[in-house]
Amino acid sequence: MNKSFFLTILLFLPFFSVAQTDTMFNHLDDSGLRQGFWKKHYANGKPAYKAYFVDNKPFGLLMRYHENGNKLAIIDYFDDGSSFAQLFYPSGKLASEGHYEEEQKKSGLWKYYRSNSTLLMEESYESGLLQGVQALYYPDGKVFERRRFVNGQEDGVYEQVDVRGQLVFEMLYKNGMPNGGVRYYYDNNQIRIEGQYKDGVKTGEWQYYEPNGKLERKTSYVNGVASDQAEVDKKHSDYLKSLDKNRGKFMEPEQQFDEYE
């Protein structure tokens, strides 16, 4: 029987044994480090967490709870310092799951869920940094948007699609900022706006089209300001702002729990 499995079994036995008392819990050694079984309760008497510590570090299963008594987190700590975490909404529904390396650095594939259990987002990490494609989903499972990351910085094509799978916009990122071409589309797949960014700022000539593909007008940008900025604001700012507002929206369920108190 390996050490991780043995400690996992030991972790839960005291919580269900009527012979155990609180004197077996919450022990600090001479150096002030947590050792052995620990538990804490909210003011309403509901459990806050239950865990096993070795030299102040959790080992085996750690259970955290919302104040309503439902589980908040189940984290399985392994011998090498890594862990697998499942985080939950106050309702008890799964909110996210994935692996951590040592020092709580995310690793590999992480999945995030809405409160109705539909998949919200998938993303991958290497040593705590986003790596590869991050995908957000509509409730029916179709892709809402894709973003690409290299060593934690957005790098590559960022695209958003509607519920039919039709492109709404596509934008090129480099070194964490828009750098290169961008296109916005009408519902009929015709280009609505196209232009260029440099280090996150609009630059050069931008073209604006009618739904039938006919060029409506052109404008030039210098340091992010259009030569006819008032007209741009009047015609397109509300549309662009609505897209910006919805970019990358997702919940970070792990923010629901803090360090041990």
N, C-alpha and C positions, 0 to 999 in steps of 0.2 A: 504494500500500500504506500503510495507516494505521499510526501509531506503535505502537498496542497490539498489532496483529498482528505487526509487525516484531520487537518486543521478545519476544513470545511464542515466535516461531521461534528467535530468538537464545538464549533461555533454555535450550533443550534441546540445542542443537548441541554445546556443550562437554562435556556429560556423556557423550556417545557417541563423541567423537573421541579416538583414542589419542594424537594429537599434542599434546593439551592437558595442562598441568601445573597443580598446585595454586597456582602463583604467579599465576594469572589470577583466583583467588578471594579472598574475604575481605579486600578492600581498604578501608582507612580513609583518608579524605582528611586534609588538614592540620587540619581542624576536628574530626576524630574522627567524621565521619559515614560510614556505610556507603555505598559506591558500587559499582555493577556487580554481578557475580555473587558470591553467597555460598552456602556450604554448610557443614553441620556433621554430625558422625557421633556415634552413641552409642559407649559403651565397647566394645561387641561388634562394632564396625565397620559396623553398619547405618546408613544415612543417617537423619539427624534432620530436616533440611529442606534445600531448594534454592530459592533465590529471586534475583530481580534487584532491586537497590535504587537509588533516585535520592534523594540527600540524606536517607538514613536511612529512607526510606519504600519499602515493596515496590511493584513495578510489574510488570504482566503476571501470569504464573502463579506462584503460590507453592505449593510442594509440601511437605507435612509428613508424617512417617511415624511409625507406632508402632514400638516397639523391636523388634518381631518382623519388621519390614521391610514390613508392609502399610501402605497409605496411611492417613493420619489425616485430612488435609484437603487439598482442592484449592481455592484461592481465586484468582479472576481479578480483579485490580485494574485499574480503568479510569482514563482521563485525568482525570475529574472527582473522583477520590478515592473513588468508590463501588466496590463489589465484589460478586461473586457467589460464595457459599461452598457447598461440599459437604463434610460432615464424616462420618467413617466409624468404625465399630466396629473393635476390634482384629482381627476376622475379615475385615475388608475390605468388609463390607456397609455400604450407605449408612445413616447415622443421622439426618441432617437436611440441609436445603438451603434457601437463601433469600438475599436481598440485604441488603447493608449500605450505608448512606449513609456520608458522611465521619465520621471518628472512631468507626468501628465501631458505629454506631447501626443497629439492625435497621430494615428498611423493607419494606413490602408483605407478601405472603404467605410464611409460613415453614411447612415441612412437616417432621414428625418421624416416624421409622420405628422399629419394633421390630427386634431383631436378626435376626428371620426375614423381614424386608423388608415386613411388613404395616404399613399406615399407622396411626400411633399418635395423632397430633394435628396440627391445622392452626390457625394463628393469624395475625393481621395486625397490622402495626405502622405507625406514622407517626412519623418522627423518633425512633425508639428506644422509643416508648411503645405499649403494647398498645392496639388500636383495633378495635372491632367484636366479632364472635363468635369465641370460642375453642372448638373442638370436639375432644373426645377420642373415640376409636373402639374398639369391641371388635375382636378379631382378624378377625372376619368382615366388617368394614367398616361395621357398624351403629353409630350414635351411642351413646356411653356417657353423655356429659354435654356441656352447652353453658353457657358463661359469656359475659357481655357486658362490654365495657370501653369507657370513654370517657377519653381522655387518660391511659391507664395505670392508671386506677382501675376496679375492678369496679362496674358500674352497669347495672341492669336485672335481668331474671329469670335466675336460676341454676337449672338443672334437670338432674336425673340420671334416666336411664331404664334399664330392664333389657333383656335380650337380645331380648325381644319388642317393645320399643318402648314398654312401659308405664311411666308415670311412677313413680318411686320417691319423689322429693320435688321441690318447687319453692320457691324462696326469692327474695325481692326484695332487691336490693342498691342502695345509693345512697352515693356518695362513698366507695367502697371497703369499706363495712361493711353487714351485714344491717340493712335499714331497711324495715319493712313486713311484709307477710304471709308466712307459711311454711306449707306443707302437706306431710305425709308420707302415703304411700299403702300400703294392703295390695296383695297380688298381684291381688286381684279388682277393683282400681280404686276401692275404697271408701277414704274419708279415714280415716287412722289417727290423726293428730295435726294440729291446726291452731292457730296462734297468731300473735303479733306480736313483732317486734324493733324496738328503737330504739337506734341507734348501736351495734349489735352485741350488745345485751343483751336478754334476754327481758323482755317487759313485758306487763301487762294480763292478760286472761283467756285461758287456753288450754283447748282441748277435746280429750278423748281418747275415741276411738270403738272399738267392737268391730267385728270383720270384717263383721258383717251390717248395719253402719251405725248401730246403736243407740248413743246417747251413754253412755259408761261413766262419765265423771265430768268435772268441771271443776276448774281450779285457777288461782289468781291469782299473778302474778309481780310483785315489787317489787325493782328493782335486780338482776334476774337470779335471785332466790331465790324458790322456790315456797312458797306458804303451807303445803303439805304435802310439803316437799322429800324427806323420807325415803321417802314412798310413790312419788314420782316416780322417785327413784333406783332403787328396787326394781323397778319395772315397766318403765321405759323407758330408763334410762341406757345399758345395754349395747347396745341397738338404735341409739340415737343416736350413741354412740361409734363403732360399727362404720361408720356412714355417714360420720362426720367423718373417720375414718381413711383412707377411700378417695377423698375429694374431691381433685380436681385432681392426681392422681398422674401424673407423667410424668417422663421423663428429659430432661435438658438436655445433649445430646451435645457442645455446644461447650465444655463445661467440661472436656472431655478434653484440650484443648490450651492451652498457655500462650503467653506472649509469647516472642519469640526470645531465646535465651540466647547 
